Amino acid sequence: MAFDFGTLAPLAAIIVFAYTVFGLTGFGAGITAIPLLAQAISLHMAVPLMLLYDLTASVLLGLRNRRAIARREVLRILPCLAAGMGLGVVTLVRTPERILLLVLGASLLCYASWSLLRRGAPRPLGAAWVVLFGTAGGFFTATFGVGGPFYTIYLTRRLQDKLVLRATIGGVLFISALGRLALFSGAGLYRQDALLPLAGLLLPFALLGLYLGNRLHQRLPAERVVQAIWLALIAGGASLVLRNL
């Protein structure tokens, strides 16, 4: 599969945008990029492609505060995460892409609408909710590369300290990325001919996005950026649903 300039240019723009968002907010690269990438390349290529950049971003940014990670919460999530990821990889490999894109579009549309409209401080959750959010996060992480919101919803309602929360979310995402790398490699997703060359070509754009996001972090109000992300996701989710119905 060859990529000309007309194909690479929009892919590069999507990657820069996604990792600028990550640098600004500390999350959102996958959930921003996957709906857009899936309209240009196959989901089976987009998800493992983003995983390589997620690992890079986690190493560069996500592990700076690793000593602040709430290890008890991470250990509680891991079994549910592993179960969800195993199911998610099987689903990604065996389910027709049109069905996957419909599910992705509908899920993004619902989640982004809820995030944009919700008001007030999040209510605390009991530890038992980890079964739902951890398993769902693992499933959506492996299938679509967008499981982060599930971990964030759960951990935001469990951890009050912002530094501990950010470090713990980063730790969970890094561990899930390592797990996905092993599962995707075993499932043969990295044997796609054009995937690794494409990843190498687009890596500088991911790094550029991280740089821009970090520079803009102190200049832009994060709340407004996040609201703009939800609006973009509503549009992207609706587009995926309409195109694949």
C-alpha positions in Angstrom: 0.0 0.0 0.0 1.6 3.2 -1.2 0.9 6.7 0.2 1.2 9.8 -1.9 1.4 13.4 -0.7 -2.4 13.8 -1.0 -2.8 11.0 1.5 0.1 11.7 3.8 -0.7 15.4 4.2 -4.1 15.0 5.9 -2.7 12.1 8.0 0.2 14.3 9.2 -2.3 17.1 10.0 -4.4 14.7 12.1 -1.4 13.5 14.0 -0.2 17.0 14.8 -3.6 18.0 16.0 -4.1 14.9 18.1 -0.8 15.3 20.0 -1.2 19.0 20.3 -4.4 18.1 22.2 -2.4 15.6 24.3 0.3 18.1 25.1 -2.4 20.7 26.1 -4.6 18.4 28.2 -2.7 15.3 29.1 -5.2 13.0 27.3 -7.3 12.8 24.1 -4.8 11.8 21.4 -6.5 8.6 20.5 -10.1 9.7 20.9 -9.3 12.8 18.8 -7.3 11.0 16.0 -9.0 7.7 15.5 -12.4 9.0 14.1 -10.5 11.1 11.7 -7.8 8.5 10.7 -10.6 5.9 10.2 -11.9 8.0 7.3 -8.6 7.9 5.5 -7.1 4.5 6.4 -8.5 1.3 7.8 -9.3 0.9 11.5 -7.0 -2.1 11.6 -4.1 0.2 10.6 -5.1 3.3 12.5 -5.4 1.7 16.0 -1.9 0.0 16.0 -0.4 3.1 14.4 -1.7 5.4 17.2 -0.5 2.8 19.8 3.1 3.4 18.7 2.8 7.2 19.3 0.9 6.7 22.6 3.9 4.7 23.9 6.3 7.5 22.7 4.1 10.2 24.3 3.8 8.2 27.6 7.6 7.8 27.8 8.2 11.4 27.1 5.4 13.0 29.2 3.3 10.5 31.1 5.9 9.0 33.5 7.4 12.2 34.9 5.3 11.9 38.0 5.4 8.1 38.3 6.2 8.3 42.1 2.8 9.9 42.6 0.9 7.0 41.0 -1.8 5.5 43.3 -0.6 1.9 43.0 -3.6 0.4 44.8 -5.9 1.8 42.2 -3.7 0.6 39.4 -3.5 -2.9 40.8 -7.3 -2.9 41.2 -7.8 -1.9 37.5 -5.2 -4.3 35.9 -7.2 -7.6 36.0 -10.3 -5.9 34.5 -8.2 -4.1 32.0 -6.5 -7.3 30.8 -9.9 -9.1 30.4 -11.3 -6.2 28.4 -8.2 -6.0 26.2 -8.3 -9.7 25.4 -11.9 -9.4 24.3 -11.2 -6.2 22.4 -8.4 -7.7 20.3 -10.5 -10.6 19.2 -13.3 -8.2 18.3 -10.9 -5.9 16.3 -9.5 -8.9 14.3 -12.8 -10.7 13.6 -15.5 -8.1 13.3 -16.3 -6.4 9.9 -14.9 -2.9 9.9 -18.2 -1.3 9.0 -19.7 -2.6 12.2 -16.7 -1.4 14.2 -16.9 2.1 12.8 -20.6 2.3 13.5 -20.0 1.3 17.2 -17.1 3.7 17.4 -19.1 6.6 15.9 -22.1 6.0 18.2 -19.9 5.6 21.3 -18.0 8.8 20.6 -21.3 10.7 19.8 -22.8 9.6 23.2 -19.7 10.2 25.3 -18.8 13.6 23.8 -22.4 14.8 24.1 -22.5 13.7 27.8 -19.1 15.3 28.5 -20.1 18.6 26.9 -23.5 18.8 28.7 -22.6 17.5 32.2 -22.5 20.0 35.1 -21.2 20.0 38.6 -18.4 18.1 40.4 -18.2 14.4 39.8 -19.6 12.1 42.5 -17.4 9.6 44.3 -17.6 5.9 43.1 -17.1 2.8 45.1 -14.2 0.4 44.3 -16.6 -2.2 42.8 -17.2 0.1 39.8 -13.7 -0.8 38.6 -15.2 -4.0 37.1 -17.4 -2.0 34.7 -15.0 0.9 33.9 -11.8 -1.2 33.8 -13.3 -3.9 31.5 -14.9 -1.4 29.2 -11.7 0.7 29.1 -9.7 -2.4 28.2 -12.2 -3.4 25.5 -12.4 0.1 23.9 -8.6 0.6 24.2 -7.8 -2.6 22.3 -10.6 -2.3 19.7 -10.5 1.4 19.0 -7.6 2.9 20.9 -10.0 5.1 22.9 -10.3 3.5 26.3 -8.8 6.4 28.2 -12.2 8.1 29.0 -13.4 5.1 31.0 -10.3 5.1 33.2 -10.6 8.8 33.6 -14.2 8.7 34.7 -13.4 6.0 37.3 -10.2 7.5 38.6 -11.6 11.1 38.7 -14.2 9.8 41.2 -11.7 8.0 43.3 -8.7 10.3 43.5 -8.9 13.9 44.8 -5.3 15.0 44.4 -4.8 16.4 40.8 -1.1 15.3 40.7 -1.9 11.8 41.8 -4.9 11.6 39.4 -2.8 12.7 36.4 0.1 10.4 37.3 -2.2 7.4 37.8 -4.1 7.9 34.6 -0.8 8.2 32.8 0.5 5.0 34.5 -2.7 3.1 33.5 -2.4 4.3 29.9 1.2 3.3 29.7 0.6 -0.2 31.1 -2.4 -0.7 28.8 -0.2 0.4 25.8 2.4 -2.2 26.6 -0.3 -4.8 26.9 -1.8 -3.8 23.6 1.6 -3.9 21.9 2.0 -7.5 22.9 -1.5 -8.4 21.9 -1.4 -6.6 18.6 2.0 -8.2 17.7 0.6 -11.6 18.5 -2.5 -11.0 16.4 -0.3 -10.0 13.4 -1.4 -6.4 13.2 2.1 -5.1 12.9 2.8 -7.4 9.9 0.8 -5.1 7.6 3.1 -4.1 4.9 2.8 -0.3 5.1 2.2 0.2 8.8 5.7 0.5 10.2 7.0 2.7 7.3 3.9 4.9 7.7 4.5 5.1 11.4 8.1 6.2 10.8 7.0 8.9 8.3 4.5 10.4 10.7 6.5 10.1 13.9 8.0 13.7 13.5 4.5 15.1 13.3 3.5 13.4 16.6 6.6 14.9 18.2 5.8 18.3 16.7 2.3 18.1 18.1 3.6 17.3 21.6 6.0 20.2 21.4 3.2 22.6 20.3 0.8 21.3 23.0 3.4 21.8 25.7 4.2 25.4 24.5 0.5 26.2 24.4 -0.3 24.6 27.8 0.3 27.8 29.7 -1.4 30.1 27.2 -4.7 28.6 26.5 -7.5 27.8 29.0 -7.7 24.0 29.2 -11.5 24.0 29.8 -12.1 25.7 26.5 -9.8 23.4 24.7 -11.6 20.3 26.1 -15.0 21.8 25.1 -13.7 22.2 21.6 -12.6 18.6 21.6 -16.0 17.4 22.5 -17.6 19.4 19.7 -15.1 18.0 17.2 -15.9 14.4 18.5 -19.6 14.9 18.1 -19.1 15.9 14.5 -16.6 13.0 13.9 -18.9 10.5 15.6 -21.9 11.6 13.7 -19.9 11.4 10.4 -18.8 7.8 11.1 -22.3 6.7 11.9 -23.8 8.4 8.8 -21.1 7.0 6.5 -21.4 3.4 7.7 -25.2 3.0 8.1 
